[in-house]
Amino acid sequence: MANFIDPIDFEALKQDDTLPSPSGVRLNIMRMCRQEDVSLPELVTQIQTDPVLAGRIIKIGNGASINKGRPIVAISKDVLLMIGLHAVRQLALAISLTTERRDDGCPGFDYAAFWARTVAMACASQALADYYGDAPPSEMFASGLLANIGRLGLASARPDAYSALLGEDVGPEQFRAAEKARFGYDHLELAAAMMQDWDIPRLFCEAVLHHEVPEQSGLHDESRQLRLAQMLHVAGAVADYCVAAEPNRLAALQALLDAGLPLAGEVDHVIAICDRTVRDWIEWGSMVKIATHPMPPTRDVMQQLLEQPPE
């Protein structure tokens, strides 16, 4: 299997023991989910000790795309089988990273802004998956949460050099090239390599690798990888809208309208996805202690945008 970055470089990063990684009960849950003969009652017991993970599994289990019966109120073997152990494993990984990596070891890296946008992107990815299909919502949530984990990886493993790079006058279009020149790989290649190391299916690793500019990916027009990369790209635009300061909100919404498939500028779809994402983002913020803020109804912001005089 092809590697996303040089294996020697990646092994050196792992040996430094500074890359973000899961730990504690969530690491144990991840290991159990990989066992062919896992004891489901024991796994239920482990998950019940983690209220954040248990709450997210119940919420996903009650999603309209999964649950056609009575509301789920507690973790059970049937719930785990309905969600799928692979999805449970990815959620454990994603939540572990979200709740445990809050240090400030890289002076130029804005941890609060990173986590606010990261969680918003995860919520948007899940909402888009619910709306359009193409991938299970729980796996898209995890992919959205991990899509920019390479930035945190560089801030954690190479704090001084990455802080210096962040302080340079490098535009967003050139930043990946600057990372590659400095480190030999960029943040998306590192994110994909970390996901591959965590045994996340290559489909999602490649979607993350190409999500910033999916039209330049070279992926086949009809490929599932491209559709997922496009979905993550739009989720990133939704996240940018969520975290935008009020003076920048209209521009962020216009960028979302211009972001392409799957929303393709469909105003009613954009409004529905944004409103749901904001609700989920604020809920997640209270659970994992990240900074969020209330937003006006997207329809109101859309109306302001449409009423703007042409430039």
C-alpha positions in Angstrom: 0.0 0.0 0.0 1.4 3.4 -1.0 2.4 5.8 1.8 1.3 9.4 2.1 4.6 10.6 3.5 8.1 9.0 3.6 7.9 6.0 6.0 11.2 7.0 7.6 10.0 10.5 8.3 6.7 9.2 9.7 8.5 6.7 11.9 10.7 9.4 13.3 7.6 11.5 14.2 6.1 8.5 15.9 9.3 7.8 17.8 9.3 11.3 19.1 6.0 10.5 20.8 4.7 14.0 20.2 2.0 13.3 17.6 -1.6 13.5 18.8 -2.8 10.0 19.7 -5.7 8.5 21.7 -5.3 7.2 25.2 -7.1 5.8 28.2 -10.5 4.2 28.0 -11.0 5.4 24.4 -7.8 3.7 23.3 -9.0 0.6 24.9 -12.4 0.9 23.2 -10.6 1.3 19.8 -8.6 -1.8 20.4 -11.6 -3.8 21.4 -13.5 -2.7 18.2 -10.6 -4.3 16.2 -11.0 -7.7 17.8 -12.8 -10.3 15.8 -14.1 -12.0 18.9 -14.8 -8.9 20.9 -17.2 -9.3 23.8 -20.0 -6.9 23.1 -21.3 -6.8 26.7 -17.8 -5.8 27.8 -17.6 -3.2 25.1 -20.9 -1.7 26.2 -19.6 -1.5 29.7 -16.5 0.4 28.5 -18.5 2.8 26.5 -20.9 3.5 29.3 -17.9 4.9 31.3 -17.4 7.6 28.7 -20.5 9.9 28.7 -19.3 11.9 25.7 -18.7 8.9 23.5 -21.9 7.2 24.7 -24.0 10.3 24.1 -22.6 10.7 20.5 -23.3 7.1 19.7 -26.9 7.4 21.0 -27.4 10.6 19.0 -26.2 9.0 15.8 -28.3 5.9 16.5 -31.3 8.1 16.7 -30.6 9.7 13.4 -33.3 9.4 10.8 -31.0 7.6 8.3 -30.3 4.8 10.8 -33.1 4.4 13.3 -36.5 3.5 12.0 -37.9 2.3 15.3 -38.2 3.5 18.9 -35.8 6.2 20.2 -32.6 4.9 21.7 -31.9 6.0 25.2 -29.0 3.8 26.3 -26.0 1.9 24.9 -26.7 -1.7 24.1 -25.3 -4.5 21.9 -28.0 -3.8 19.3 -27.1 -0.1 19.2 -23.4 -1.0 18.6 -24.3 -3.4 15.8 -26.6 -0.9 14.2 -23.9 1.8 14.3 -21.1 -0.6 13.4 -17.9 -1.3 15.4 -15.8 0.5 12.8 -17.8 3.7 13.3 -17.6 3.3 17.1 -13.8 3.0 16.8 -13.5 6.1 14.6 -15.7 8.1 17.0 -13.6 7.0 20.0 -10.5 8.2 18.1 -12.0 11.5 17.1 -13.4 12.3 20.5 -10.2 11.3 22.3 -8.2 13.7 20.1 -10.7 16.5 20.6 -10.8 16.4 24.3 -7.2 15.7 25.1 -5.0 17.9 22.9 -5.5 21.5 24.3 -1.9 22.5 25.1 -0.1 25.6 23.8 3.3 24.2 22.9 3.4 26.0 19.6 3.3 29.7 20.2 2.1 30.7 16.7 -0.7 28.1 16.6 -4.2 29.3 17.6 -5.5 26.2 19.4 -8.8 27.6 20.3 -9.5 28.7 16.7 -8.3 25.3 15.4 -10.7 23.3 17.6 -13.6 25.6 17.0 -13.3 25.1 13.3 -12.4 21.4 13.5 -15.6 20.6 15.5 -17.7 22.7 13.2 -16.3 20.9 10.2 -17.1 17.5 11.8 -20.7 18.5 12.5 -21.0 19.8 8.9 -19.6 16.6 7.5 -22.1 14.6 9.4 -25.0 16.8 8.4 -24.0 16.6 4.7 -23.6 12.8 4.9 -27.1 12.6 6.5 -28.5 14.8 3.7 -26.7 13.3 0.7 -25.5 9.9 1.6 -22.3 8.6 0.1 -20.9 7.6 3.5 -22.1 6.8 7.0 -22.7 10.0 9.0 -20.6 8.7 11.9 -17.6 8.1 9.6 -17.9 11.4 7.9 -18.1 13.1 11.4 -14.8 11.4 12.2 -13.3 12.3 8.9 -14.3 15.9 9.3 -12.8 16.0 12.7 -9.5 14.5 11.5 -9.3 16.4 8.2 -6.9 19.0 9.6 -5.2 16.9 12.3 -2.0 17.3 10.4 -1.9 20.9 11.4 -2.1 19.9 15.0 0.5 17.2 14.3 3.0 19.7 13.0 2.3 22.1 15.9 2.9 19.2 18.4 5.8 17.5 16.7 7.7 20.5 15.3 6.4 23.4 17.4 9.3 25.9 16.9 9.7 25.4 13.2 5.9 25.4 12.6 5.5 28.5 14.7 8.2 30.3 12.7 6.4 29.2 9.4 3.1 30.5 10.7 4.7 33.8 11.4 5.9 34.2 7.8 4.0 36.2 5.2 2.7 33.1 3.3 -0.7 33.2 1.7 -3.2 30.3 2.2 -2.7 29.2 -1.4 1.0 28.8 -0.9 1.0 27.5 2.6 1.0 23.8 1.8 4.0 24.3 -0.5 5.8 26.2 2.2 5.1 23.3 4.7 6.4 20.8 2.2 9.5 22.8 1.5 10.2 23.1 5.3 9.2 19.6 6.5 9.1 17.3 3.4 5.4 16.9 3.7 2.3 19.2 4.2 -0.4 19.0 6.8 -2.8 17.1 4.6 -0.2 14.4 3.8 0.5 14.1 7.5 -3.2 13.9 8.3 -3.7 11.1 5.8 -0.6 9.3 7.1 -1.8 9.5 10.7 -5.3 8.3 9.7 -3.7 5.4 7.8 -1.6 4.6 10.9 -4.9 4.4 12.9 -6.3 1.9 10.3 -8.9 4.2 8.9 -9.9 3.0 5.5 -7.9 4.5 2.6 -11.0 5.9 1.0 -11.4 8.4 3.8 -7.6 9.1 4.0 -7.6 10.0 0.3 -10.7 12.2 0.7 -8.9 14.1 3.5 -5.8 14.4 1.4 -7.6 16.1 -1.5 -10.4 18.0 0.3 -8.9 21.5 0.2 -8.8 21.6 -3.6 -10.8 18.5 -4.8 -10.9 19.9 -8.4 -7.1 19.5 -8.6 -7.0 16.0 -7.1 -6.8 14.1 -10.3 -9.4 11.7 -9.0 -11.9 10.2 -11.4 -15.0 12.3 -11.8 -17.3 9.4 -10.8 -15.1 8.1 -8.0 -16.4 7.9 -4.4 -13.1 9.4 -3.2 -13.8 12.6 -5.2 -17.4 12.8 -3.9 -16.2 12.5 -0.3 -13.4 15.0 -0.9 -16.0 17.4 -2.3 -18.2 16.8 0.7 -15.3 17.6 3.1 -14.5 20.7 1.1 -18.0 22.0 1.5 -18.0 21.0 5.2 -14.9 23.2 5.6 -16.7 26.1 4.0 -19.6 25.6 6.4 -17.1 25.6 9.3 -15.6 28.8 8.0 -19.1 30.3 8.0 -19.7 29.1 11.6 -16.5 30.6 13.0 -16.4 33.8 11.0 -16.5 37.0 12.9 -19.7 39.1 12.2 -18.0 41.5 9.8 -16.8 38.5 7.7 -20.0 36.4 7.9 -21.5 37.5 4.6 -18.3 36.8 2.7 -18.0 33.4 4.3 -21.6 32.6 3.3 -20.8 33.7 -0.3 -17.8 31.4 -0.3 -20.0 28.5 0.9 -22.4 29.2 -2.0 -19.5 29.1 -4.4 -17.9 25.9 -2.9 -19.4 23.5 -5.4 -20.8 20.0 -5.0 -22.7 18.6 -3.2 -24.5 21.8 -2.2 -23.8 23.5 -5.5 -25.3 26.8 -4.2 -28.8 25.4 -3.5 -30.0 28.1 -1.1 -32.5 26.0 0.8 -30.0 23.2 1.2 -27.3 25.6 2.4 -29.7 27.1 5.0 -30.7 23.7 6.3 -27.1 22.4 6.5 -25.8 25.5 8.2 -28.6 25.7 10.8 -28.2 22.1 11.7 -24.4 22.4 11.9 -24.6 25.4 14.2 -27.0 23.6 16.5 -24.7 20.5 16.6 -21.6 22.7 16.9 -22.9 24.5 20.0 -24.0 21.2 21.6 -20.5 19.7 20.9 -18.8 22.8 22.2 -20.5 22.4 25.6 -19.6 18.7 25.7 -15.9 19.0 24.9 -15.3 22.5 26.1 -14.5 24.4 22.9 -15.4 28.0 22.2 -18.6 28.5 20.1 -21.0 31.4 19.7 -24.7 31.8 18.8 -25.5 32.5 15.2 -28.5 34.3 13.7 -30.8 32.1 11.5 -29.0 31.4 8.2 -32.0 32.5 6.3 -31.6 36.0 7.8 -27.9 36.1 6.9 -28.7 34.8 3.4 -31.3 37.6 3.0 -28.6 40.2 3.9 -26.3 38.7 1.4 -28.9 38.8 -1.4 -29.7 42.4 -0.6 -26.1 43.6 -0.9 -25.7 46.0 -3.7 -23.5 44.6 -6.5 -19.9 45.7 -6.5 
